[in-house]
């Protein structure tokens, strides 16, 4: 998420301000007032548009397209009381996408899964599910359609340490980023279930509706830990790869490639865990961000003004490889700003011109770091004094194999095997590993390399030539 962003040609009216409580009117979501036929098929080509109010399955025997805002369910309208919440849950809609389906979007298209509804998108390693632009099939576009937004009833925390959005009650309506069609998210159910996103690839997406108002490749707004996010690639996205706005959903096995802004971005009281993520920035010589982006691998946000901080934000992230490129625009691999809590472990950072990580400004930033392997500088807040848990291992040169494993990430004194998860009610536990980075250095083929077989062809080719500066 950007603190400052230029308007782009695709700009639309910014979303309305956050509201908590309110009535049960959907007047703030005018595009949702009238249901339309959710699909229109000509032979084996089916176009989705409008609001989908009944369960639907996208079958592998058809080509599927998105036109305009495709909104699953009615949970993004304002909900005035517990009865309204229960009614939305009871009327929840499930969109099921079969393995191997390729959803192609027109430039107006975006997919919204609203509160109370589910996206059941479970591909396989040999038949992943793909979202991309309709313009071509080489996956080299940028910002050619909107992206995927999932909204849930899990808590969100606002600026100023005001607590959970629902306060002392049960109802919460937080205006989501991404334009007028997004509507509202949030609630008081940390275990909320928005479905399964597994072996899914999202390419060529990203839309900027205004400052701090974007659709990312995968946008997670108040998504609960009952949701499964595993084996997901976001490629060539105009804004962030994946951004968490509050919520508790954990994620594993992420491949984030050529994204124009941050790759892993969390804020607004997100409380969750991430393990195994491979981030590769654009390796094209001379490449620069398309907008006023500041491309980092990991960004954890709270406001720098103390009166506006959100101290509830707490993420634990392990086994990540961050490979910068000329598109990093002078940014560090990891940046944490304001009163935010983060636990980082077994992370390899290379190729970022401003160093490995930076902690920005707040005296109360609570960051622990263990087993960081880095080829750059460590820029820390508090007059450059290290935060708690200074890295126990660094390297001046990092080399990778074709699987993206850091070959020298097993230091002589060993990598700590255990790492504690954020307690968000999910019982998530990090897998014990004795290497740093996303992929086991012993990985030699598809049997060992979890990125093989399902990612976008060619998207990881740069790994064969990436090395840290001598």
C-alpha atoms as one frame of an Amber mdcrd trajectory, in Angstrom:
protein
   0.000   0.000   0.000   1.340   3.433  -0.922   1.265   6.499   1.309   1.369
   8.608  -1.854   0.264   7.533  -5.332  -0.309   9.327  -8.626  -3.640   9.040
 -10.344  -3.595   6.800 -13.422  -5.740   6.920 -16.511  -7.928   4.149 -15.136
  -8.816   6.155 -12.035 -12.340   5.897 -10.724 -14.078   7.622  -7.858 -12.445
   6.803  -4.514 -14.190   4.555  -2.051 -16.244   6.088   0.713 -14.881   6.560
   4.209 -14.865   3.919   6.922 -18.135   3.461   8.719 -18.854   1.306  11.735
 -22.433   0.273  12.320 -24.906   2.146  10.150 -28.062   0.886   8.537 -28.725
  -2.086   6.304 -28.815   0.005   3.138 -26.662  -0.727   0.122 -27.010   2.819
  -1.190 -23.236   3.239  -1.113 -22.887   0.430  -3.634 -25.082   1.585  -6.466
 -23.672  -0.995  -8.868 -25.094  -3.736  -6.659 -28.683  -2.526  -6.513 -29.910
  -4.624  -9.442 -28.959  -8.235 -10.007 -28.205  -9.235 -13.574 -27.720 -12.574
 -15.245 -24.351 -13.720 -13.918 -23.239 -15.405 -17.112 -23.779 -15.060 -20.820
 -22.467 -17.896 -22.973 -21.852 -18.089 -26.695 -20.902 -21.644 -27.520 -18.146
 -22.433 -25.010 -17.200 -18.843 -24.140 -18.975 -17.490 -21.051 -18.802 -13.914
 -19.779 -19.499 -13.068 -16.143 -20.782  -9.678 -15.094 -22.770  -8.039 -12.331
 -23.884  -9.508  -9.026 -23.950 -13.275  -8.577 -26.566 -14.323  -6.027 -26.647
 -18.095  -6.563 -23.920 -20.714  -6.418 -21.989 -21.028  -9.657 -19.312 -23.386
 -10.978 -16.789 -22.335 -13.600 -16.193 -25.571 -15.473 -13.034 -26.565 -17.307
 -14.881 -27.254 -20.563 -15.567 -23.537 -21.135 -13.589 -20.331 -21.460 -14.561
 -17.796 -18.797 -14.318 -14.014 -18.983 -14.845 -11.123 -16.541 -16.576  -7.963
 -17.687 -16.845  -5.084 -15.237 -17.235  -5.697 -11.522 -18.162  -9.341 -10.930
 -19.507  -9.413  -7.385 -20.147 -12.693  -5.603 -22.778 -12.331  -2.880 -24.219
  -9.233  -1.214 -22.027  -8.964   1.868 -20.259  -5.756   0.865 -23.252  -3.549
   1.605 -23.502  -1.866   4.999 -24.891  -4.159   7.689 -26.777  -2.512  10.519
 -27.107  -5.241  13.128 -26.431  -8.889  13.968 -29.586  -9.977  12.153 -28.305
  -8.400   8.941 -24.974 -10.185   9.374 -26.705 -13.515   9.885 -28.906 -12.946
   6.844 -25.869 -12.303   4.642 -24.188 -15.447   5.944 -27.328 -17.505   5.332
 -27.564 -16.194   1.770 -23.852 -16.710   1.094 -22.887 -17.612  -2.457 -20.132
 -20.035  -3.475 -18.169 -19.606  -6.680 -16.374 -22.858  -7.487 -13.619 -22.868
 -10.101 -12.504 -26.222 -11.455  -8.813 -27.111 -11.872  -7.279 -25.864 -15.103
  -9.784 -23.064 -15.705  -8.337 -19.888 -17.245 -10.369 -16.750 -16.450  -9.610
 -13.922 -18.881 -10.646 -10.421 -17.942 -11.516  -7.366 -19.971  -9.811  -4.195
 -18.730 -12.947  -3.245 -16.804 -13.049  -6.598 -15.033 -12.377  -7.495 -11.423
 -13.617 -10.262  -9.131 -15.063  -9.437  -5.709 -15.887 -12.127  -3.153 -17.994
 -10.405  -0.509 -18.558 -11.180   3.169 -20.463 -14.386   3.796 -19.624 -15.849
   0.380 -16.820 -18.162  -0.732 -14.364 -18.640  -3.553 -13.549 -22.329  -3.944
 -10.627 -22.125  -6.362  -8.580 -25.275  -5.839  -6.357 -26.126  -8.761  -3.641
 -28.754  -8.844   0.061 -28.733  -9.577  -0.641 -29.980 -13.108  -3.852 -27.984
 -13.626  -3.554 -24.618 -11.875  -6.299 -22.009 -12.065  -5.272 -18.831 -13.898
  -6.586 -15.247 -13.929  -5.162 -12.925 -16.582  -5.959 -10.231 -19.123  -7.911
 -11.142 -22.222  -5.466  -9.201 -24.398  -2.918 -11.962 -24.895  -1.561 -15.128
 -23.364   2.074 -14.225 -22.737   1.376 -12.771 -19.282   3.586  -9.722 -19.901
   0.904  -7.057 -19.437   0.686  -4.730 -16.430  -2.496  -3.264 -14.997  -4.642
  -4.690 -17.793  -7.544  -5.594 -15.473  -8.499  -5.170 -11.826  -7.589  -8.240
  -9.770  -9.173 -10.423  -7.074 -10.589  -8.975  -3.851 -11.751 -11.241  -1.020
 -13.667  -9.776   1.918 -14.525 -11.406   5.202 -15.988 -10.959   8.668 -12.637
 -11.052  10.498 -11.575  -8.015  12.579  -9.947  -4.894  11.208  -8.213  -2.287
  13.358  -8.263   1.395  12.493  -5.689   4.101  12.958  -5.141   5.663  16.338
  -5.266   2.415  18.326  -9.040   2.632  18.438  -9.408  -1.125  18.721 -11.347
  -3.542  16.572 -13.773  -2.039  14.082 -16.766  -3.597  15.820 -15.966  -1.913
  19.153 -18.121  -3.348  21.922 -20.750  -4.624  19.512 -20.793  -7.217  16.747
 -21.195  -5.213  13.558 -18.485  -3.560  11.527 -18.437  -1.832   8.142 -15.023
  -0.784   6.871 -14.785   0.809   3.436 -12.438  -1.260   1.313  -9.804   0.016
  -1.071 -10.277  -0.388  -4.786 -13.102   1.905  -5.912 -16.862   2.201  -5.541
 -17.630  -1.432  -6.307 -15.635  -2.707  -3.324 -18.078  -1.752  -0.591 -17.474
  -2.831   2.999 -15.732  -5.574   4.930 -14.956  -6.651   8.482 -16.627  -8.185
  11.510 -15.815  -9.982  14.754 -15.196 -13.543  13.517 -11.469 -14.319  13.416
 -12.234 -17.837  12.138 -14.373 -16.642   9.214 -14.103 -18.788   6.094 -13.965
 -17.218   2.618 -13.063 -20.470   0.862  -9.918 -21.956  -0.707  -7.374 -20.338
  -3.038  -4.861 -23.024  -3.950  -2.692 -23.512  -7.022  -3.955 -20.206  -8.389
  -2.082 -17.764 -10.646  -3.090 -14.091 -10.968  -1.334 -12.169 -13.747  -1.335
  -8.710 -15.388  -3.720  -7.142 -12.876  -3.717  -4.033 -10.691  -5.843  -0.900
 -10.668  -5.346   2.444  -8.940  -8.558   4.268  -8.084  -6.747   7.071  -6.251
  -4.207   7.667  -3.471  -4.232   4.737  -1.011  -7.026   3.174  -3.032  -5.837
   0.237  -5.116  -6.808  -3.219  -6.271  -3.819  -5.483  -5.766  -3.230  -8.819
  -7.444  -4.862 -10.485  -4.440  -6.477  -8.144  -1.923  -7.506  -9.657   1.424
  -9.852  -7.472   3.458 -10.857  -8.815   6.860 -10.345 -12.399   5.702 -10.479
 -14.990   8.494  -8.186 -17.906   9.228 -10.843 -20.410   8.165  -9.772 -19.489
   4.622  -7.008 -21.479   2.884  -4.374 -19.621   0.844  -1.667 -21.949  -0.436
   0.345 -22.147  -3.672  -0.559 -18.747  -5.107   1.369 -16.763  -7.710   0.859
 -13.072  -8.452   2.754 -11.948 -11.550   3.157  -8.562 -13.258   0.773  -6.701
 -10.983   0.598  -2.910 -11.224   0.408  -2.497  -7.449   1.115  -4.942  -4.593
   1.248  -8.671  -5.081  -0.791  -9.552  -1.972  -2.044  -7.097   0.645  -3.727
  -7.950   3.926  -6.083  -5.345   5.414  -6.671  -6.643   8.913  -7.945 -10.188
   9.168  -6.265 -13.365  10.351  -5.784 -15.513   7.256  -2.469 -17.358   7.027
  -0.706 -18.035   3.729   1.923 -20.487   2.526   3.816 -21.198  -0.714   3.634
 -17.828  -2.453   5.399 -16.901  -5.696   5.427 -13.150  -6.333   7.113 -12.084
  -9.568   7.625  -8.805 -11.462   5.152  -6.885  -9.319   5.423  -3.117  -9.613
   5.022  -2.292  -5.914   5.386  -4.347  -2.719   4.918  -8.102  -2.784   3.849
  -8.913   0.793   2.073  -5.959   2.424   0.191  -6.090   5.735  -1.568  -3.425
   7.801  -4.775  -2.410   9.622  -4.337  -4.940  12.410  -3.503  -7.997  10.335
  -2.667 -10.858  12.690  -1.334 -13.859  10.819   1.471 -15.999   9.493   3.270
 -16.521   6.189   5.700 -19.333   5.374   7.513 -20.034   2.095   7.466 -17.082
  -0.284   9.670 -16.488  -3.313   9.816 -12.856  -4.465  11.584 -11.884  -7.697
  11.529  -8.285  -8.864  11.719  -7.263 -12.505  15.214  -8.148 -13.767  14.981
  -6.070 -16.976  17.933  -3.659 -17.157  16.814  -0.086 -16.619  13.299  -1.091
 -15.569  11.522   1.412 -13.321   8.124   1.309 -11.607   5.186   2.225 -13.826
   3.771   4.638 -11.238   5.111   6.352  -8.130   5.584   2.952  -6.523   8.264
   2.041  -3.997   8.805  -1.652  -4.712   9.855  -3.609  -1.645   9.632  -7.294
  -0.987   7.897  -6.986   2.399   6.147  -3.940   3.816   4.458  -3.737   7.208
   2.488  -0.563   7.729   1.334   1.559  10.569   1.073   5.326  10.416   4.197
   7.281  11.343   2.163   9.836  13.306   1.884   8.389  16.803  -1.740   9.439
  17.188  -2.596   7.413  14.091  -0.631   4.214  14.689  -2.178   0.739  14.605
  -0.213  -1.340  17.126  -2.401  -4.439  16.749  -0.742  -5.290  13.417   1.373
  -8.410  13.985   2.735 -10.756  11.321   5.143 -13.680  11.594   6.974 -14.451
   8.335   9.462 -17.251   7.696  11.337 -18.892   4.824  11.258 -16.071   2.313
  13.636 -15.241  -0.531  13.606 -11.627  -1.742  15.463 -10.952  -4.998  15.583
  -7.299  -5.999  16.219  -5.804  -9.398  16.622  -2.437 -11.056  12.903  -1.892
 -10.572  13.347  -1.699  -6.778  13.742   2.083  -7.147  16.210   2.516  -4.297
  14.100   0.608  -1.764  15.136  -1.923   0.897  14.035  -5.523   0.689  11.954
  -5.167   3.865  10.449  -1.980   5.302   8.462  -1.756   8.520   7.008   1.605
   9.467   5.331   2.968  12.539   4.022   1.040  15.528   3.906  -2.387  13.954
   4.916  -5.799  15.266   6.705  -8.324  13.085   8.638 -11.542  13.633  10.975
 -12.400  10.764  12.941 -15.619  10.378  14.988 -17.494   7.767  14.852 -14.724
   5.182  17.335 -14.268   2.338  17.619 -10.774   0.813  19.715  -9.813  -2.206
  19.780  -7.203  -4.951  18.039  -4.319  -3.156  20.093  -1.148  -3.511  19.008
   0.276  -0.155  19.925  -2.837   1.791  18.114  -5.645   3.487  15.635  -4.011
   5.781  14.656  -0.734   7.326  12.601  -0.013  10.397  11.085   3.406  10.096
  10.586   5.915  12.855   8.565   4.527  15.732  10.330   3.995  19.054   7.751
   1.344  19.816   8.185  -0.753  16.681   8.506  -4.320  17.948  10.514  -6.401
  15.502  12.357  -9.651  16.069  14.726 -11.064  13.467  16.500 -14.404  13.404
  18.526 -16.144  10.702  18.613 -13.323   8.180  21.023 -13.774   5.284  21.750
 -10.550   3.483  24.105  -9.087   0.906  23.442  -5.468   1.831  23.198  -3.099
   4.761  20.835  -3.161   7.718  19.206   0.239   8.136  17.433   0.476  11.464
  15.475   3.114  13.326  16.426   4.647  16.692  19.680   6.192  15.546  20.685
   3.002  13.738  20.599   0.926  16.898  19.489  -2.641  16.140  15.994  -3.708
  17.024  15.471  -6.664  19.316  16.735  -9.932  17.904  19.501  -8.697  15.610
  20.227 -11.103  12.708  22.435 -14.023  13.653  23.795 -14.691  10.182  24.726
 -12.560   7.181  26.494 -13.250   3.912  28.348 -10.968   1.514  27.444 -13.019
  -1.542  24.396 -15.111  -2.277  24.031 -17.584  -5.114  20.912 -19.467  -6.166
  20.115 -22.639  -7.979  17.474 -22.853 -10.676  14.822 -23.594  -8.071  15.452
 -20.293  -6.330  17.140 -21.852  -3.322  19.924 -19.862  -1.709  22.808 -22.280
  -1.934  24.776 -20.704   0.898  21.809 -20.263   3.225  22.925 -23.035   5.539
  25.477 -21.243   7.698  28.077 -23.121   9.679  26.432 -22.587  13.025  23.086
 -23.772  11.707  19.647 -22.224  11.234  17.197 -22.199  14.128  14.614 -24.895
  13.499  11.758 -23.535  15.603   9.813 -20.317  15.078   6.688 -19.210  16.937
   3.509 -18.314  15.068   1.229 -15.389  15.791  -1.577 -16.650  17.974  -4.685
 -15.790  15.975  -6.856 -18.737  16.940  -5.930 -20.854  13.930  -3.443 -23.212
  15.602  -1.080 -22.490  12.719   2.422 -23.862  13.288   5.491 -23.144  11.205
   7.132 -26.173   9.652  10.591 -26.734  11.103  13.337 -25.979   8.584  17.096
 -25.719   8.984  17.650 -23.477   5.977  16.894 -19.854   5.188  14.932 -18.833
   2.125  11.863 -20.087   0.306  13.191 -23.342  -1.130  15.325 -26.089   0.358
  18.902 -25.741  -0.969  18.872 -29.484  -1.619  15.998 -29.107  -4.093  17.098
 -30.499  -7.449  13.887 -31.289  -9.295  10.105 -30.984  -9.134   9.990 -33.543
  -6.367  11.890 -31.196  -4.040  10.962 -27.788  -5.473   7.455 -26.659  -4.503
   7.504 -23.889  -7.173   7.834 -26.345 -10.056   5.074 -27.460 -12.394   2.355
 -24.912 -11.655   3.870 -21.429 -11.894   3.614 -19.269 -15.025   6.069 -20.561
 -17.663   9.182 -18.410 -17.821   8.331 -16.326 -14.760  11.209 -17.791 -12.756
  13.771 -17.963 -15.560  15.670 -15.039 -14.048  16.707 -17.249 -11.148  19.278
 -19.002 -13.311  21.299 -15.792 -13.663  20.670 -13.960 -10.382  23.657 -13.538
  -8.102  24.494 -11.011  -5.454  26.962  -8.245  -6.338  30.606  -9.159  -5.802
